[in-house]
């Protein structure tokens, strides 16, 4: 059997294995009262509609559309997009089983994604009027970016400027990981997460050693980073990217962002620019990092890209071929955040000890997930770790107090 045939056979076996496991792992829905998924639809989404309404001086048309959306998600059924909408066909195909039914009976991942699409439609983001292209979440992002917490975090970089490269690398990786806690959507209803029980590990899986092995110094490789949140998460992501480039862990980094506003704080190109400016304007090491990143973009060492699939409700196993090719050409694809994780392994009630490697074997090339836990799905845990977490009594899957670094070579 030649190498190509062997690889194809291995992929088929892995796919068969995933299919068998998936048949025993139900898709996460939102129809269990009191569950995390239920609380997002019942509490977070209505609260967000009110916050968006208050953040802009919208006219009567937008207010009426927001009122109709609120009534639909609380007391109605899922309605399709109007036929005239530019992406009507795409959503009609993915939502055909869910239209006319309760929002709570649709898969949680799909319902969340469709809610944000409908919210953008309600405020005229995709229309031809004066609100076209106006990010309804921009005031929240800008307030966070200009806050004192960011200032303190940037000042802390000065203390890392002269430490050993290995120690600095670990610190910056963890800053990027825990920066995922700064999720504005997560804080709409939950508030800032508190520290978890100290008897259970805060880092529930740590493959950071393998991550660095995949990015040896001087390899001249390309790294793909799929961003999650803007602001306080994106800044440490950019600082980590600077470390990759400055210490020759990568010759080129492609930063993938959302093409339109999504999940409140998800990063778009405009957010990357805002963060770069925030870095450049800062004194000390932060300003130097910002200057290097700005130059890296001009030289082609840092590139921003986007794709409609990043605002889709499907798992990465259904990614289009052009995006698959992007990831296949990278030495490592680094997926940030909770939503990317849910799409990577699929949003199902997996056994928490199910193999991360098996569930991501379809992914084109090496992949790493950096994520704080803010939804129910999790895989790849050791039995002893899972036991400690369950004994802690915490809502460890959803509170944002625990995190993971998982890598599949």
C-alpha positions in Angstrom: 0.0 0.0 0.0 1.5 3.3 -1.0 1.7 6.4 1.2 -1.2 8.2 -0.5 -3.5 5.1 -0.3 -2.5 4.5 3.3 -3.3 8.1 4.1 -6.7 7.9 2.4 -7.4 4.6 4.2 -6.5 6.3 7.5 -8.8 9.2 6.8 -11.7 6.9 5.9 -11.1 4.9 9.2 -11.0 8.1 11.2 -14.2 9.4 9.5 -15.9 6.1 10.2 -14.8 6.3 13.9 -16.0 9.9 14.2 -19.4 8.9 12.7 -19.8 6.1 15.1 -19.0 8.3 18.1 -21.2 11.1 16.8 -24.2 8.7 16.6 -23.9 8.4 20.3 -23.3 12.1 21.0 -26.5 14.1 20.7 -26.4 17.6 19.3 -26.7 20.3 22.0 -30.1 21.9 22.0 -31.5 24.8 24.1 -34.8 23.2 25.2 -33.8 22.0 28.7 -35.0 24.7 31.1 -32.1 26.0 33.3 -29.4 24.6 31.1 -26.6 26.8 29.8 -27.8 26.8 26.2 -31.3 27.6 27.4 -30.1 30.6 29.4 -28.3 32.0 26.4 -31.5 32.1 24.4 -33.8 33.0 27.3 -31.6 35.6 29.0 -28.6 36.7 27.1 -30.2 37.3 23.7 -33.1 39.5 25.0 -30.6 41.5 27.1 -28.4 42.0 24.1 -31.3 43.3 22.0 -31.9 45.9 24.7 -28.2 46.9 24.9 -28.0 47.3 21.1 -31.1 49.4 21.1 -29.7 51.7 23.8 -26.3 52.0 22.2 -27.5 53.8 19.0 -30.1 56.5 18.1 -31.9 54.1 15.8 -35.0 55.2 14.1 -38.5 53.7 14.3 -37.9 51.1 11.6 -35.0 49.6 13.6 -36.9 49.7 16.9 -39.9 47.9 15.3 -37.6 45.3 13.8 -35.8 44.8 17.2 -39.2 44.5 18.9 -40.4 41.9 16.4 -37.1 39.9 16.8 -37.5 40.0 20.6 -41.1 38.7 20.4 -40.1 36.0 18.0 -37.2 34.6 20.1 -39.3 34.7 23.3 -42.7 33.6 22.2 -42.6 32.8 18.5 -41.1 30.4 16.1 -38.0 30.7 13.9 -38.8 32.7 10.8 -36.7 32.6 7.6 -35.0 35.5 6.0 -36.9 37.5 3.4 -36.3 36.2 -0.1 -34.7 39.5 -1.1 -31.9 39.1 1.5 -28.5 38.5 -0.1 -27.8 35.3 1.9 -31.4 34.0 1.9 -30.5 30.8 0.0 -27.6 29.9 2.3 -29.8 30.3 5.5 -32.8 28.6 3.8 -30.7 25.5 3.2 -29.2 25.3 6.7 -32.5 26.3 8.5 -35.1 24.3 6.6 -35.5 21.9 9.4 -35.9 24.6 12.0 -38.1 27.2 10.5 -41.6 27.2 12.0 -40.4 25.6 15.2 -39.3 27.0 18.5 -35.9 28.6 18.7 -35.2 26.3 21.6 -35.6 23.1 19.5 -33.0 24.1 17.0 -29.3 23.1 17.5 -27.8 25.6 20.0 -24.9 26.4 17.6 -27.3 27.1 14.7 -29.8 29.1 16.8 -27.0 31.4 18.2 -25.6 32.0 14.8 -28.9 32.7 13.2 -29.9 35.1 16.1 -26.8 37.3 15.3 -27.7 37.3 11.6 -31.2 38.4 12.4 -30.0 41.0 14.8 -27.8 42.5 12.1 -30.7 42.5 9.7 -33.0 44.2 12.3 -30.6 47.2 12.7 -30.0 47.5 8.9 -26.4 46.4 8.8 -26.8 44.6 5.4 -29.4 47.1 4.0 -28.9 50.1 1.7 -29.8 52.8 4.2 -27.7 55.0 6.5 -27.0 52.1 9.0 -25.4 49.9 6.4 -22.1 48.5 7.7 -22.4 50.2 11.1 -21.2 47.6 13.7 -23.9 47.5 16.4 -21.4 46.1 18.9 -18.7 48.8 18.2 -19.5 50.9 21.3 -18.9 47.9 23.6 -15.7 47.0 21.8 -14.3 50.6 21.9 -15.2 51.0 25.6 -13.3 47.9 26.5 -10.3 48.8 24.4 -10.0 52.2 26.0 -10.5 50.8 29.5 -8.0 50.8 32.4 -7.7 47.0 32.3 -6.1 47.1 28.8 -3.7 49.9 30.0 -2.6 47.7 32.9 -2.1 44.7 30.7 0.0 46.7 28.3 2.2 48.1 31.1 2.8 44.5 32.3 4.7 43.8 29.0 7.6 45.9 30.2 8.4 43.3 32.8 8.6 40.6 30.1 10.8 42.5 27.8 14.1 41.1 29.1 13.1 37.7 30.4 14.3 34.5 28.7 12.6 33.7 25.4 11.1 30.4 26.7 9.6 32.1 29.8 8.3 34.9 27.7 6.8 32.5 25.2 4.9 30.7 28.0 3.6 33.9 29.5 2.4 35.2 26.1 0.7 32.0 25.2 -1.1 32.0 28.5 -2.1 35.7 28.1 -3.6 34.8 24.7 -5.4 31.8 26.2 -6.9 33.6 29.2 -7.6 36.7 27.1 -10.4 34.6 25.8 -12.1 35.2 29.1 -12.6 38.9 28.0 -15.7 38.0 25.9 -18.3 40.8 25.9 -21.1 38.4 24.8 -20.2 36.1 27.7 -20.5 39.1 30.1 -23.9 40.3 28.9 -25.7 38.2 31.5 -23.0 36.4 33.4 -20.8 39.2 34.7 -17.0 38.7 35.2 -16.1 35.1 35.9 -14.9 34.4 39.4 -11.9 32.1 40.2 -12.7 28.5 40.3 -12.3 25.9 43.0 -8.5 25.5 43.6 -8.9 21.7 44.1 -9.5 21.4 40.3 -7.0 22.4 37.7 -7.6 25.8 36.0 -5.8 24.5 32.9 -7.7 21.3 32.2 -5.5 20.2 29.2 -2.1 21.5 28.3 -0.4 20.5 25.0 1.7 23.7 24.9 4.9 21.6 24.6 3.6 20.1 21.3 2.5 23.5 20.1 6.1 24.8 20.4 7.5 21.7 18.8 5.4 22.3 15.7 6.9 25.8 15.4 10.7 25.3 15.7 12.9 28.4 15.5 13.9 29.2 11.9 11.5 26.9 10.2 10.3 29.6 7.9 6.7 28.4 8.2 3.3 30.0 7.9 1.0 30.0 10.9 -2.8 30.6 10.6 -4.5 32.2 13.6 -8.3 32.2 13.6 -9.3 35.0 15.9 -12.2 35.1 18.3 -12.8 38.2 20.3 -11.6 41.8 19.7 -10.2 44.1 22.3 -8.7 42.5 25.4 -8.4 39.1 23.7 -7.2 40.3 20.3 -4.4 42.4 21.8 -2.7 39.4 23.5 -3.3 37.4 20.3 -1.4 40.1 18.3 1.4 40.2 20.9 1.7 36.4 20.6 1.9 36.8 16.8 4.6 39.3 17.2 6.5 36.7 19.3 6.1 34.1 16.6 7.6 36.5 14.0 10.2 38.2 16.2 11.6 34.9 17.5 11.4 33.2 14.1 8.8 30.7 15.1 7.1 31.7 11.9 8.1 33.7 8.8 4.5 34.6 8.1 1.2 34.7 10.0 -2.2 34.8 8.4 -4.8 36.3 10.9 -8.4 35.2 10.0 -11.2 37.4 11.2 -14.9 37.7 10.8 -16.3 39.5 7.7 -19.2 41.0 9.7 -20.1 41.6 13.3 -20.8 38.4 15.2 -21.3 37.2 18.7 -20.9 40.7 20.1 -17.2 41.0 20.4 -15.8 38.9 17.6 -13.0 40.5 15.7 -13.2 42.0 12.3 -10.5 43.9 10.2 -11.5 47.2 11.8 -11.0 45.7 15.2 -7.5 44.6 14.3 -6.6 48.1 13.2 -8.0 49.6 16.4 -5.9 47.2 18.5 -2.8 47.9 16.5 -3.3 51.6 17.0 -3.9 51.0 20.7 -0.5 49.2 20.9 1.3 51.8 18.9 0.0 54.6 21.1 1.2 52.9 24.2 4.6 53.6 25.8 7.3 51.1 26.3 7.3 47.5 25.1 3.7 47.6 23.9 4.4 50.5 21.6 7.4 48.7 20.2 5.4 45.6 19.5 2.7 47.6 17.8 5.3 49.2 15.6 6.7 45.9 14.6 3.3 44.5 13.8 2.4 47.5 11.7 5.6 47.0 9.6 5.0 43.3 9.4 1.7 43.9 7.7 3.3 46.2 5.2 6.0 43.6 4.5 3.6 40.8 4.1 4.7 38.9 7.2 1.3 39.5 8.8 -1.7 39.3 6.6 -5.4 39.7 7.5 -8.0 37.5 5.7 -11.6 36.7 6.1 -14.2 34.3 4.8 -18.0 34.0 4.9 -17.7 30.6 6.6 -16.5 32.3 9.8 -20.0 33.6 10.3 -21.7 30.3 9.4 -23.4 27.8 11.8 -21.7 24.7 10.4 -18.7 22.8 12.0 -15.3 23.0 10.5 -15.8 19.6 9.0 -18.0 21.3 6.4 -15.6 24.1 5.5 -15.4 25.0 1.8 -12.4 23.8 -0.2 -10.8 27.3 -0.5 -10.6 27.6 3.2 -9.5 24.1 3.6 -6.6 24.9 1.3 -5.7 27.9 3.4 -5.3 25.7 6.5 -3.6 22.9 4.7 -0.8 25.2 3.6 -0.1 26.3 7.2 2.4 24.6 9.6 -0.2 25.1 12.3 -3.7 26.5 12.5 -4.4 28.1 15.9 -8.1 28.4 16.7 -9.0 30.9 19.4 -12.0 30.8 21.7 -15.1 28.9 22.6 -17.0 29.2 19.3 -14.1 28.0 17.2 -13.8 25.0 19.6 -17.4 24.2 19.2 -17.1 24.3 15.5 -13.9 22.3 15.5 -15.2 19.3 17.4 -18.9 19.8 16.7 -21.3 21.1 19.3 -22.4 17.8 20.8 -22.7 16.1 24.2 -19.4 14.3 23.8 -17.9 12.2 26.6 -15.4 14.7 28.0 -12.7 12.0 27.7 -13.3 11.4 24.0 -10.2 11.8 21.8 -9.5 15.3 20.7 -7.1 13.9 18.0 -9.8 11.5 16.6 -12.5 14.2 16.5 -10.2 16.7 14.7 -8.5 14.1 12.3 -10.5 15.6 9.4 -8.8 19.0 9.8 -6.3 19.8 7.1 -2.9 19.9 8.9 -1.9 20.4 12.5 -4.4 22.3 14.6 -4.3 23.8 18.1 -7.2 25.1 20.2 -6.8 27.8 22.8 -10.0 28.3 24.7 -11.5 29.2 28.0 -14.5 27.0 28.7 -17.8 28.9 28.3 -20.1 26.3 26.9 -20.9 22.7 27.5 -18.8 20.9 24.9 -15.4 19.6 25.9 -13.3 16.6 24.9 -9.8 15.3 25.4 -9.7 15.3 29.2 -7.9 12.8 31.3 -10.2 10.7 33.5 -8.4 12.0 36.7 -8.9 15.6 35.6 -12.5 15.1 34.8 -13.1 13.5 38.2 -11.5 16.4 40.0 -13.6 18.9 38.0 -16.8 17.1 38.7 -16.0 16.9 42.5 -15.3 20.6 42.6 -19.0 21.4 42.3 -18.3 24.3 40.0 -20.0 25.0 36.7 -16.6 24.4 35.2 -17.8 23.8 31.7 -19.4 27.2 31.3 -18.1 29.7 33.9 -14.9 30.8 32.1 -12.8 29.8 35.0 -11.1 26.9 33.3 -9.2 26.7 30.0 -7.4 24.3 27.7 -4.6 24.1 25.2 -5.2 21.1 22.9 -3.0 20.3 19.9 -3.3 17.6 17.2 -0.2 17.1 15.1 
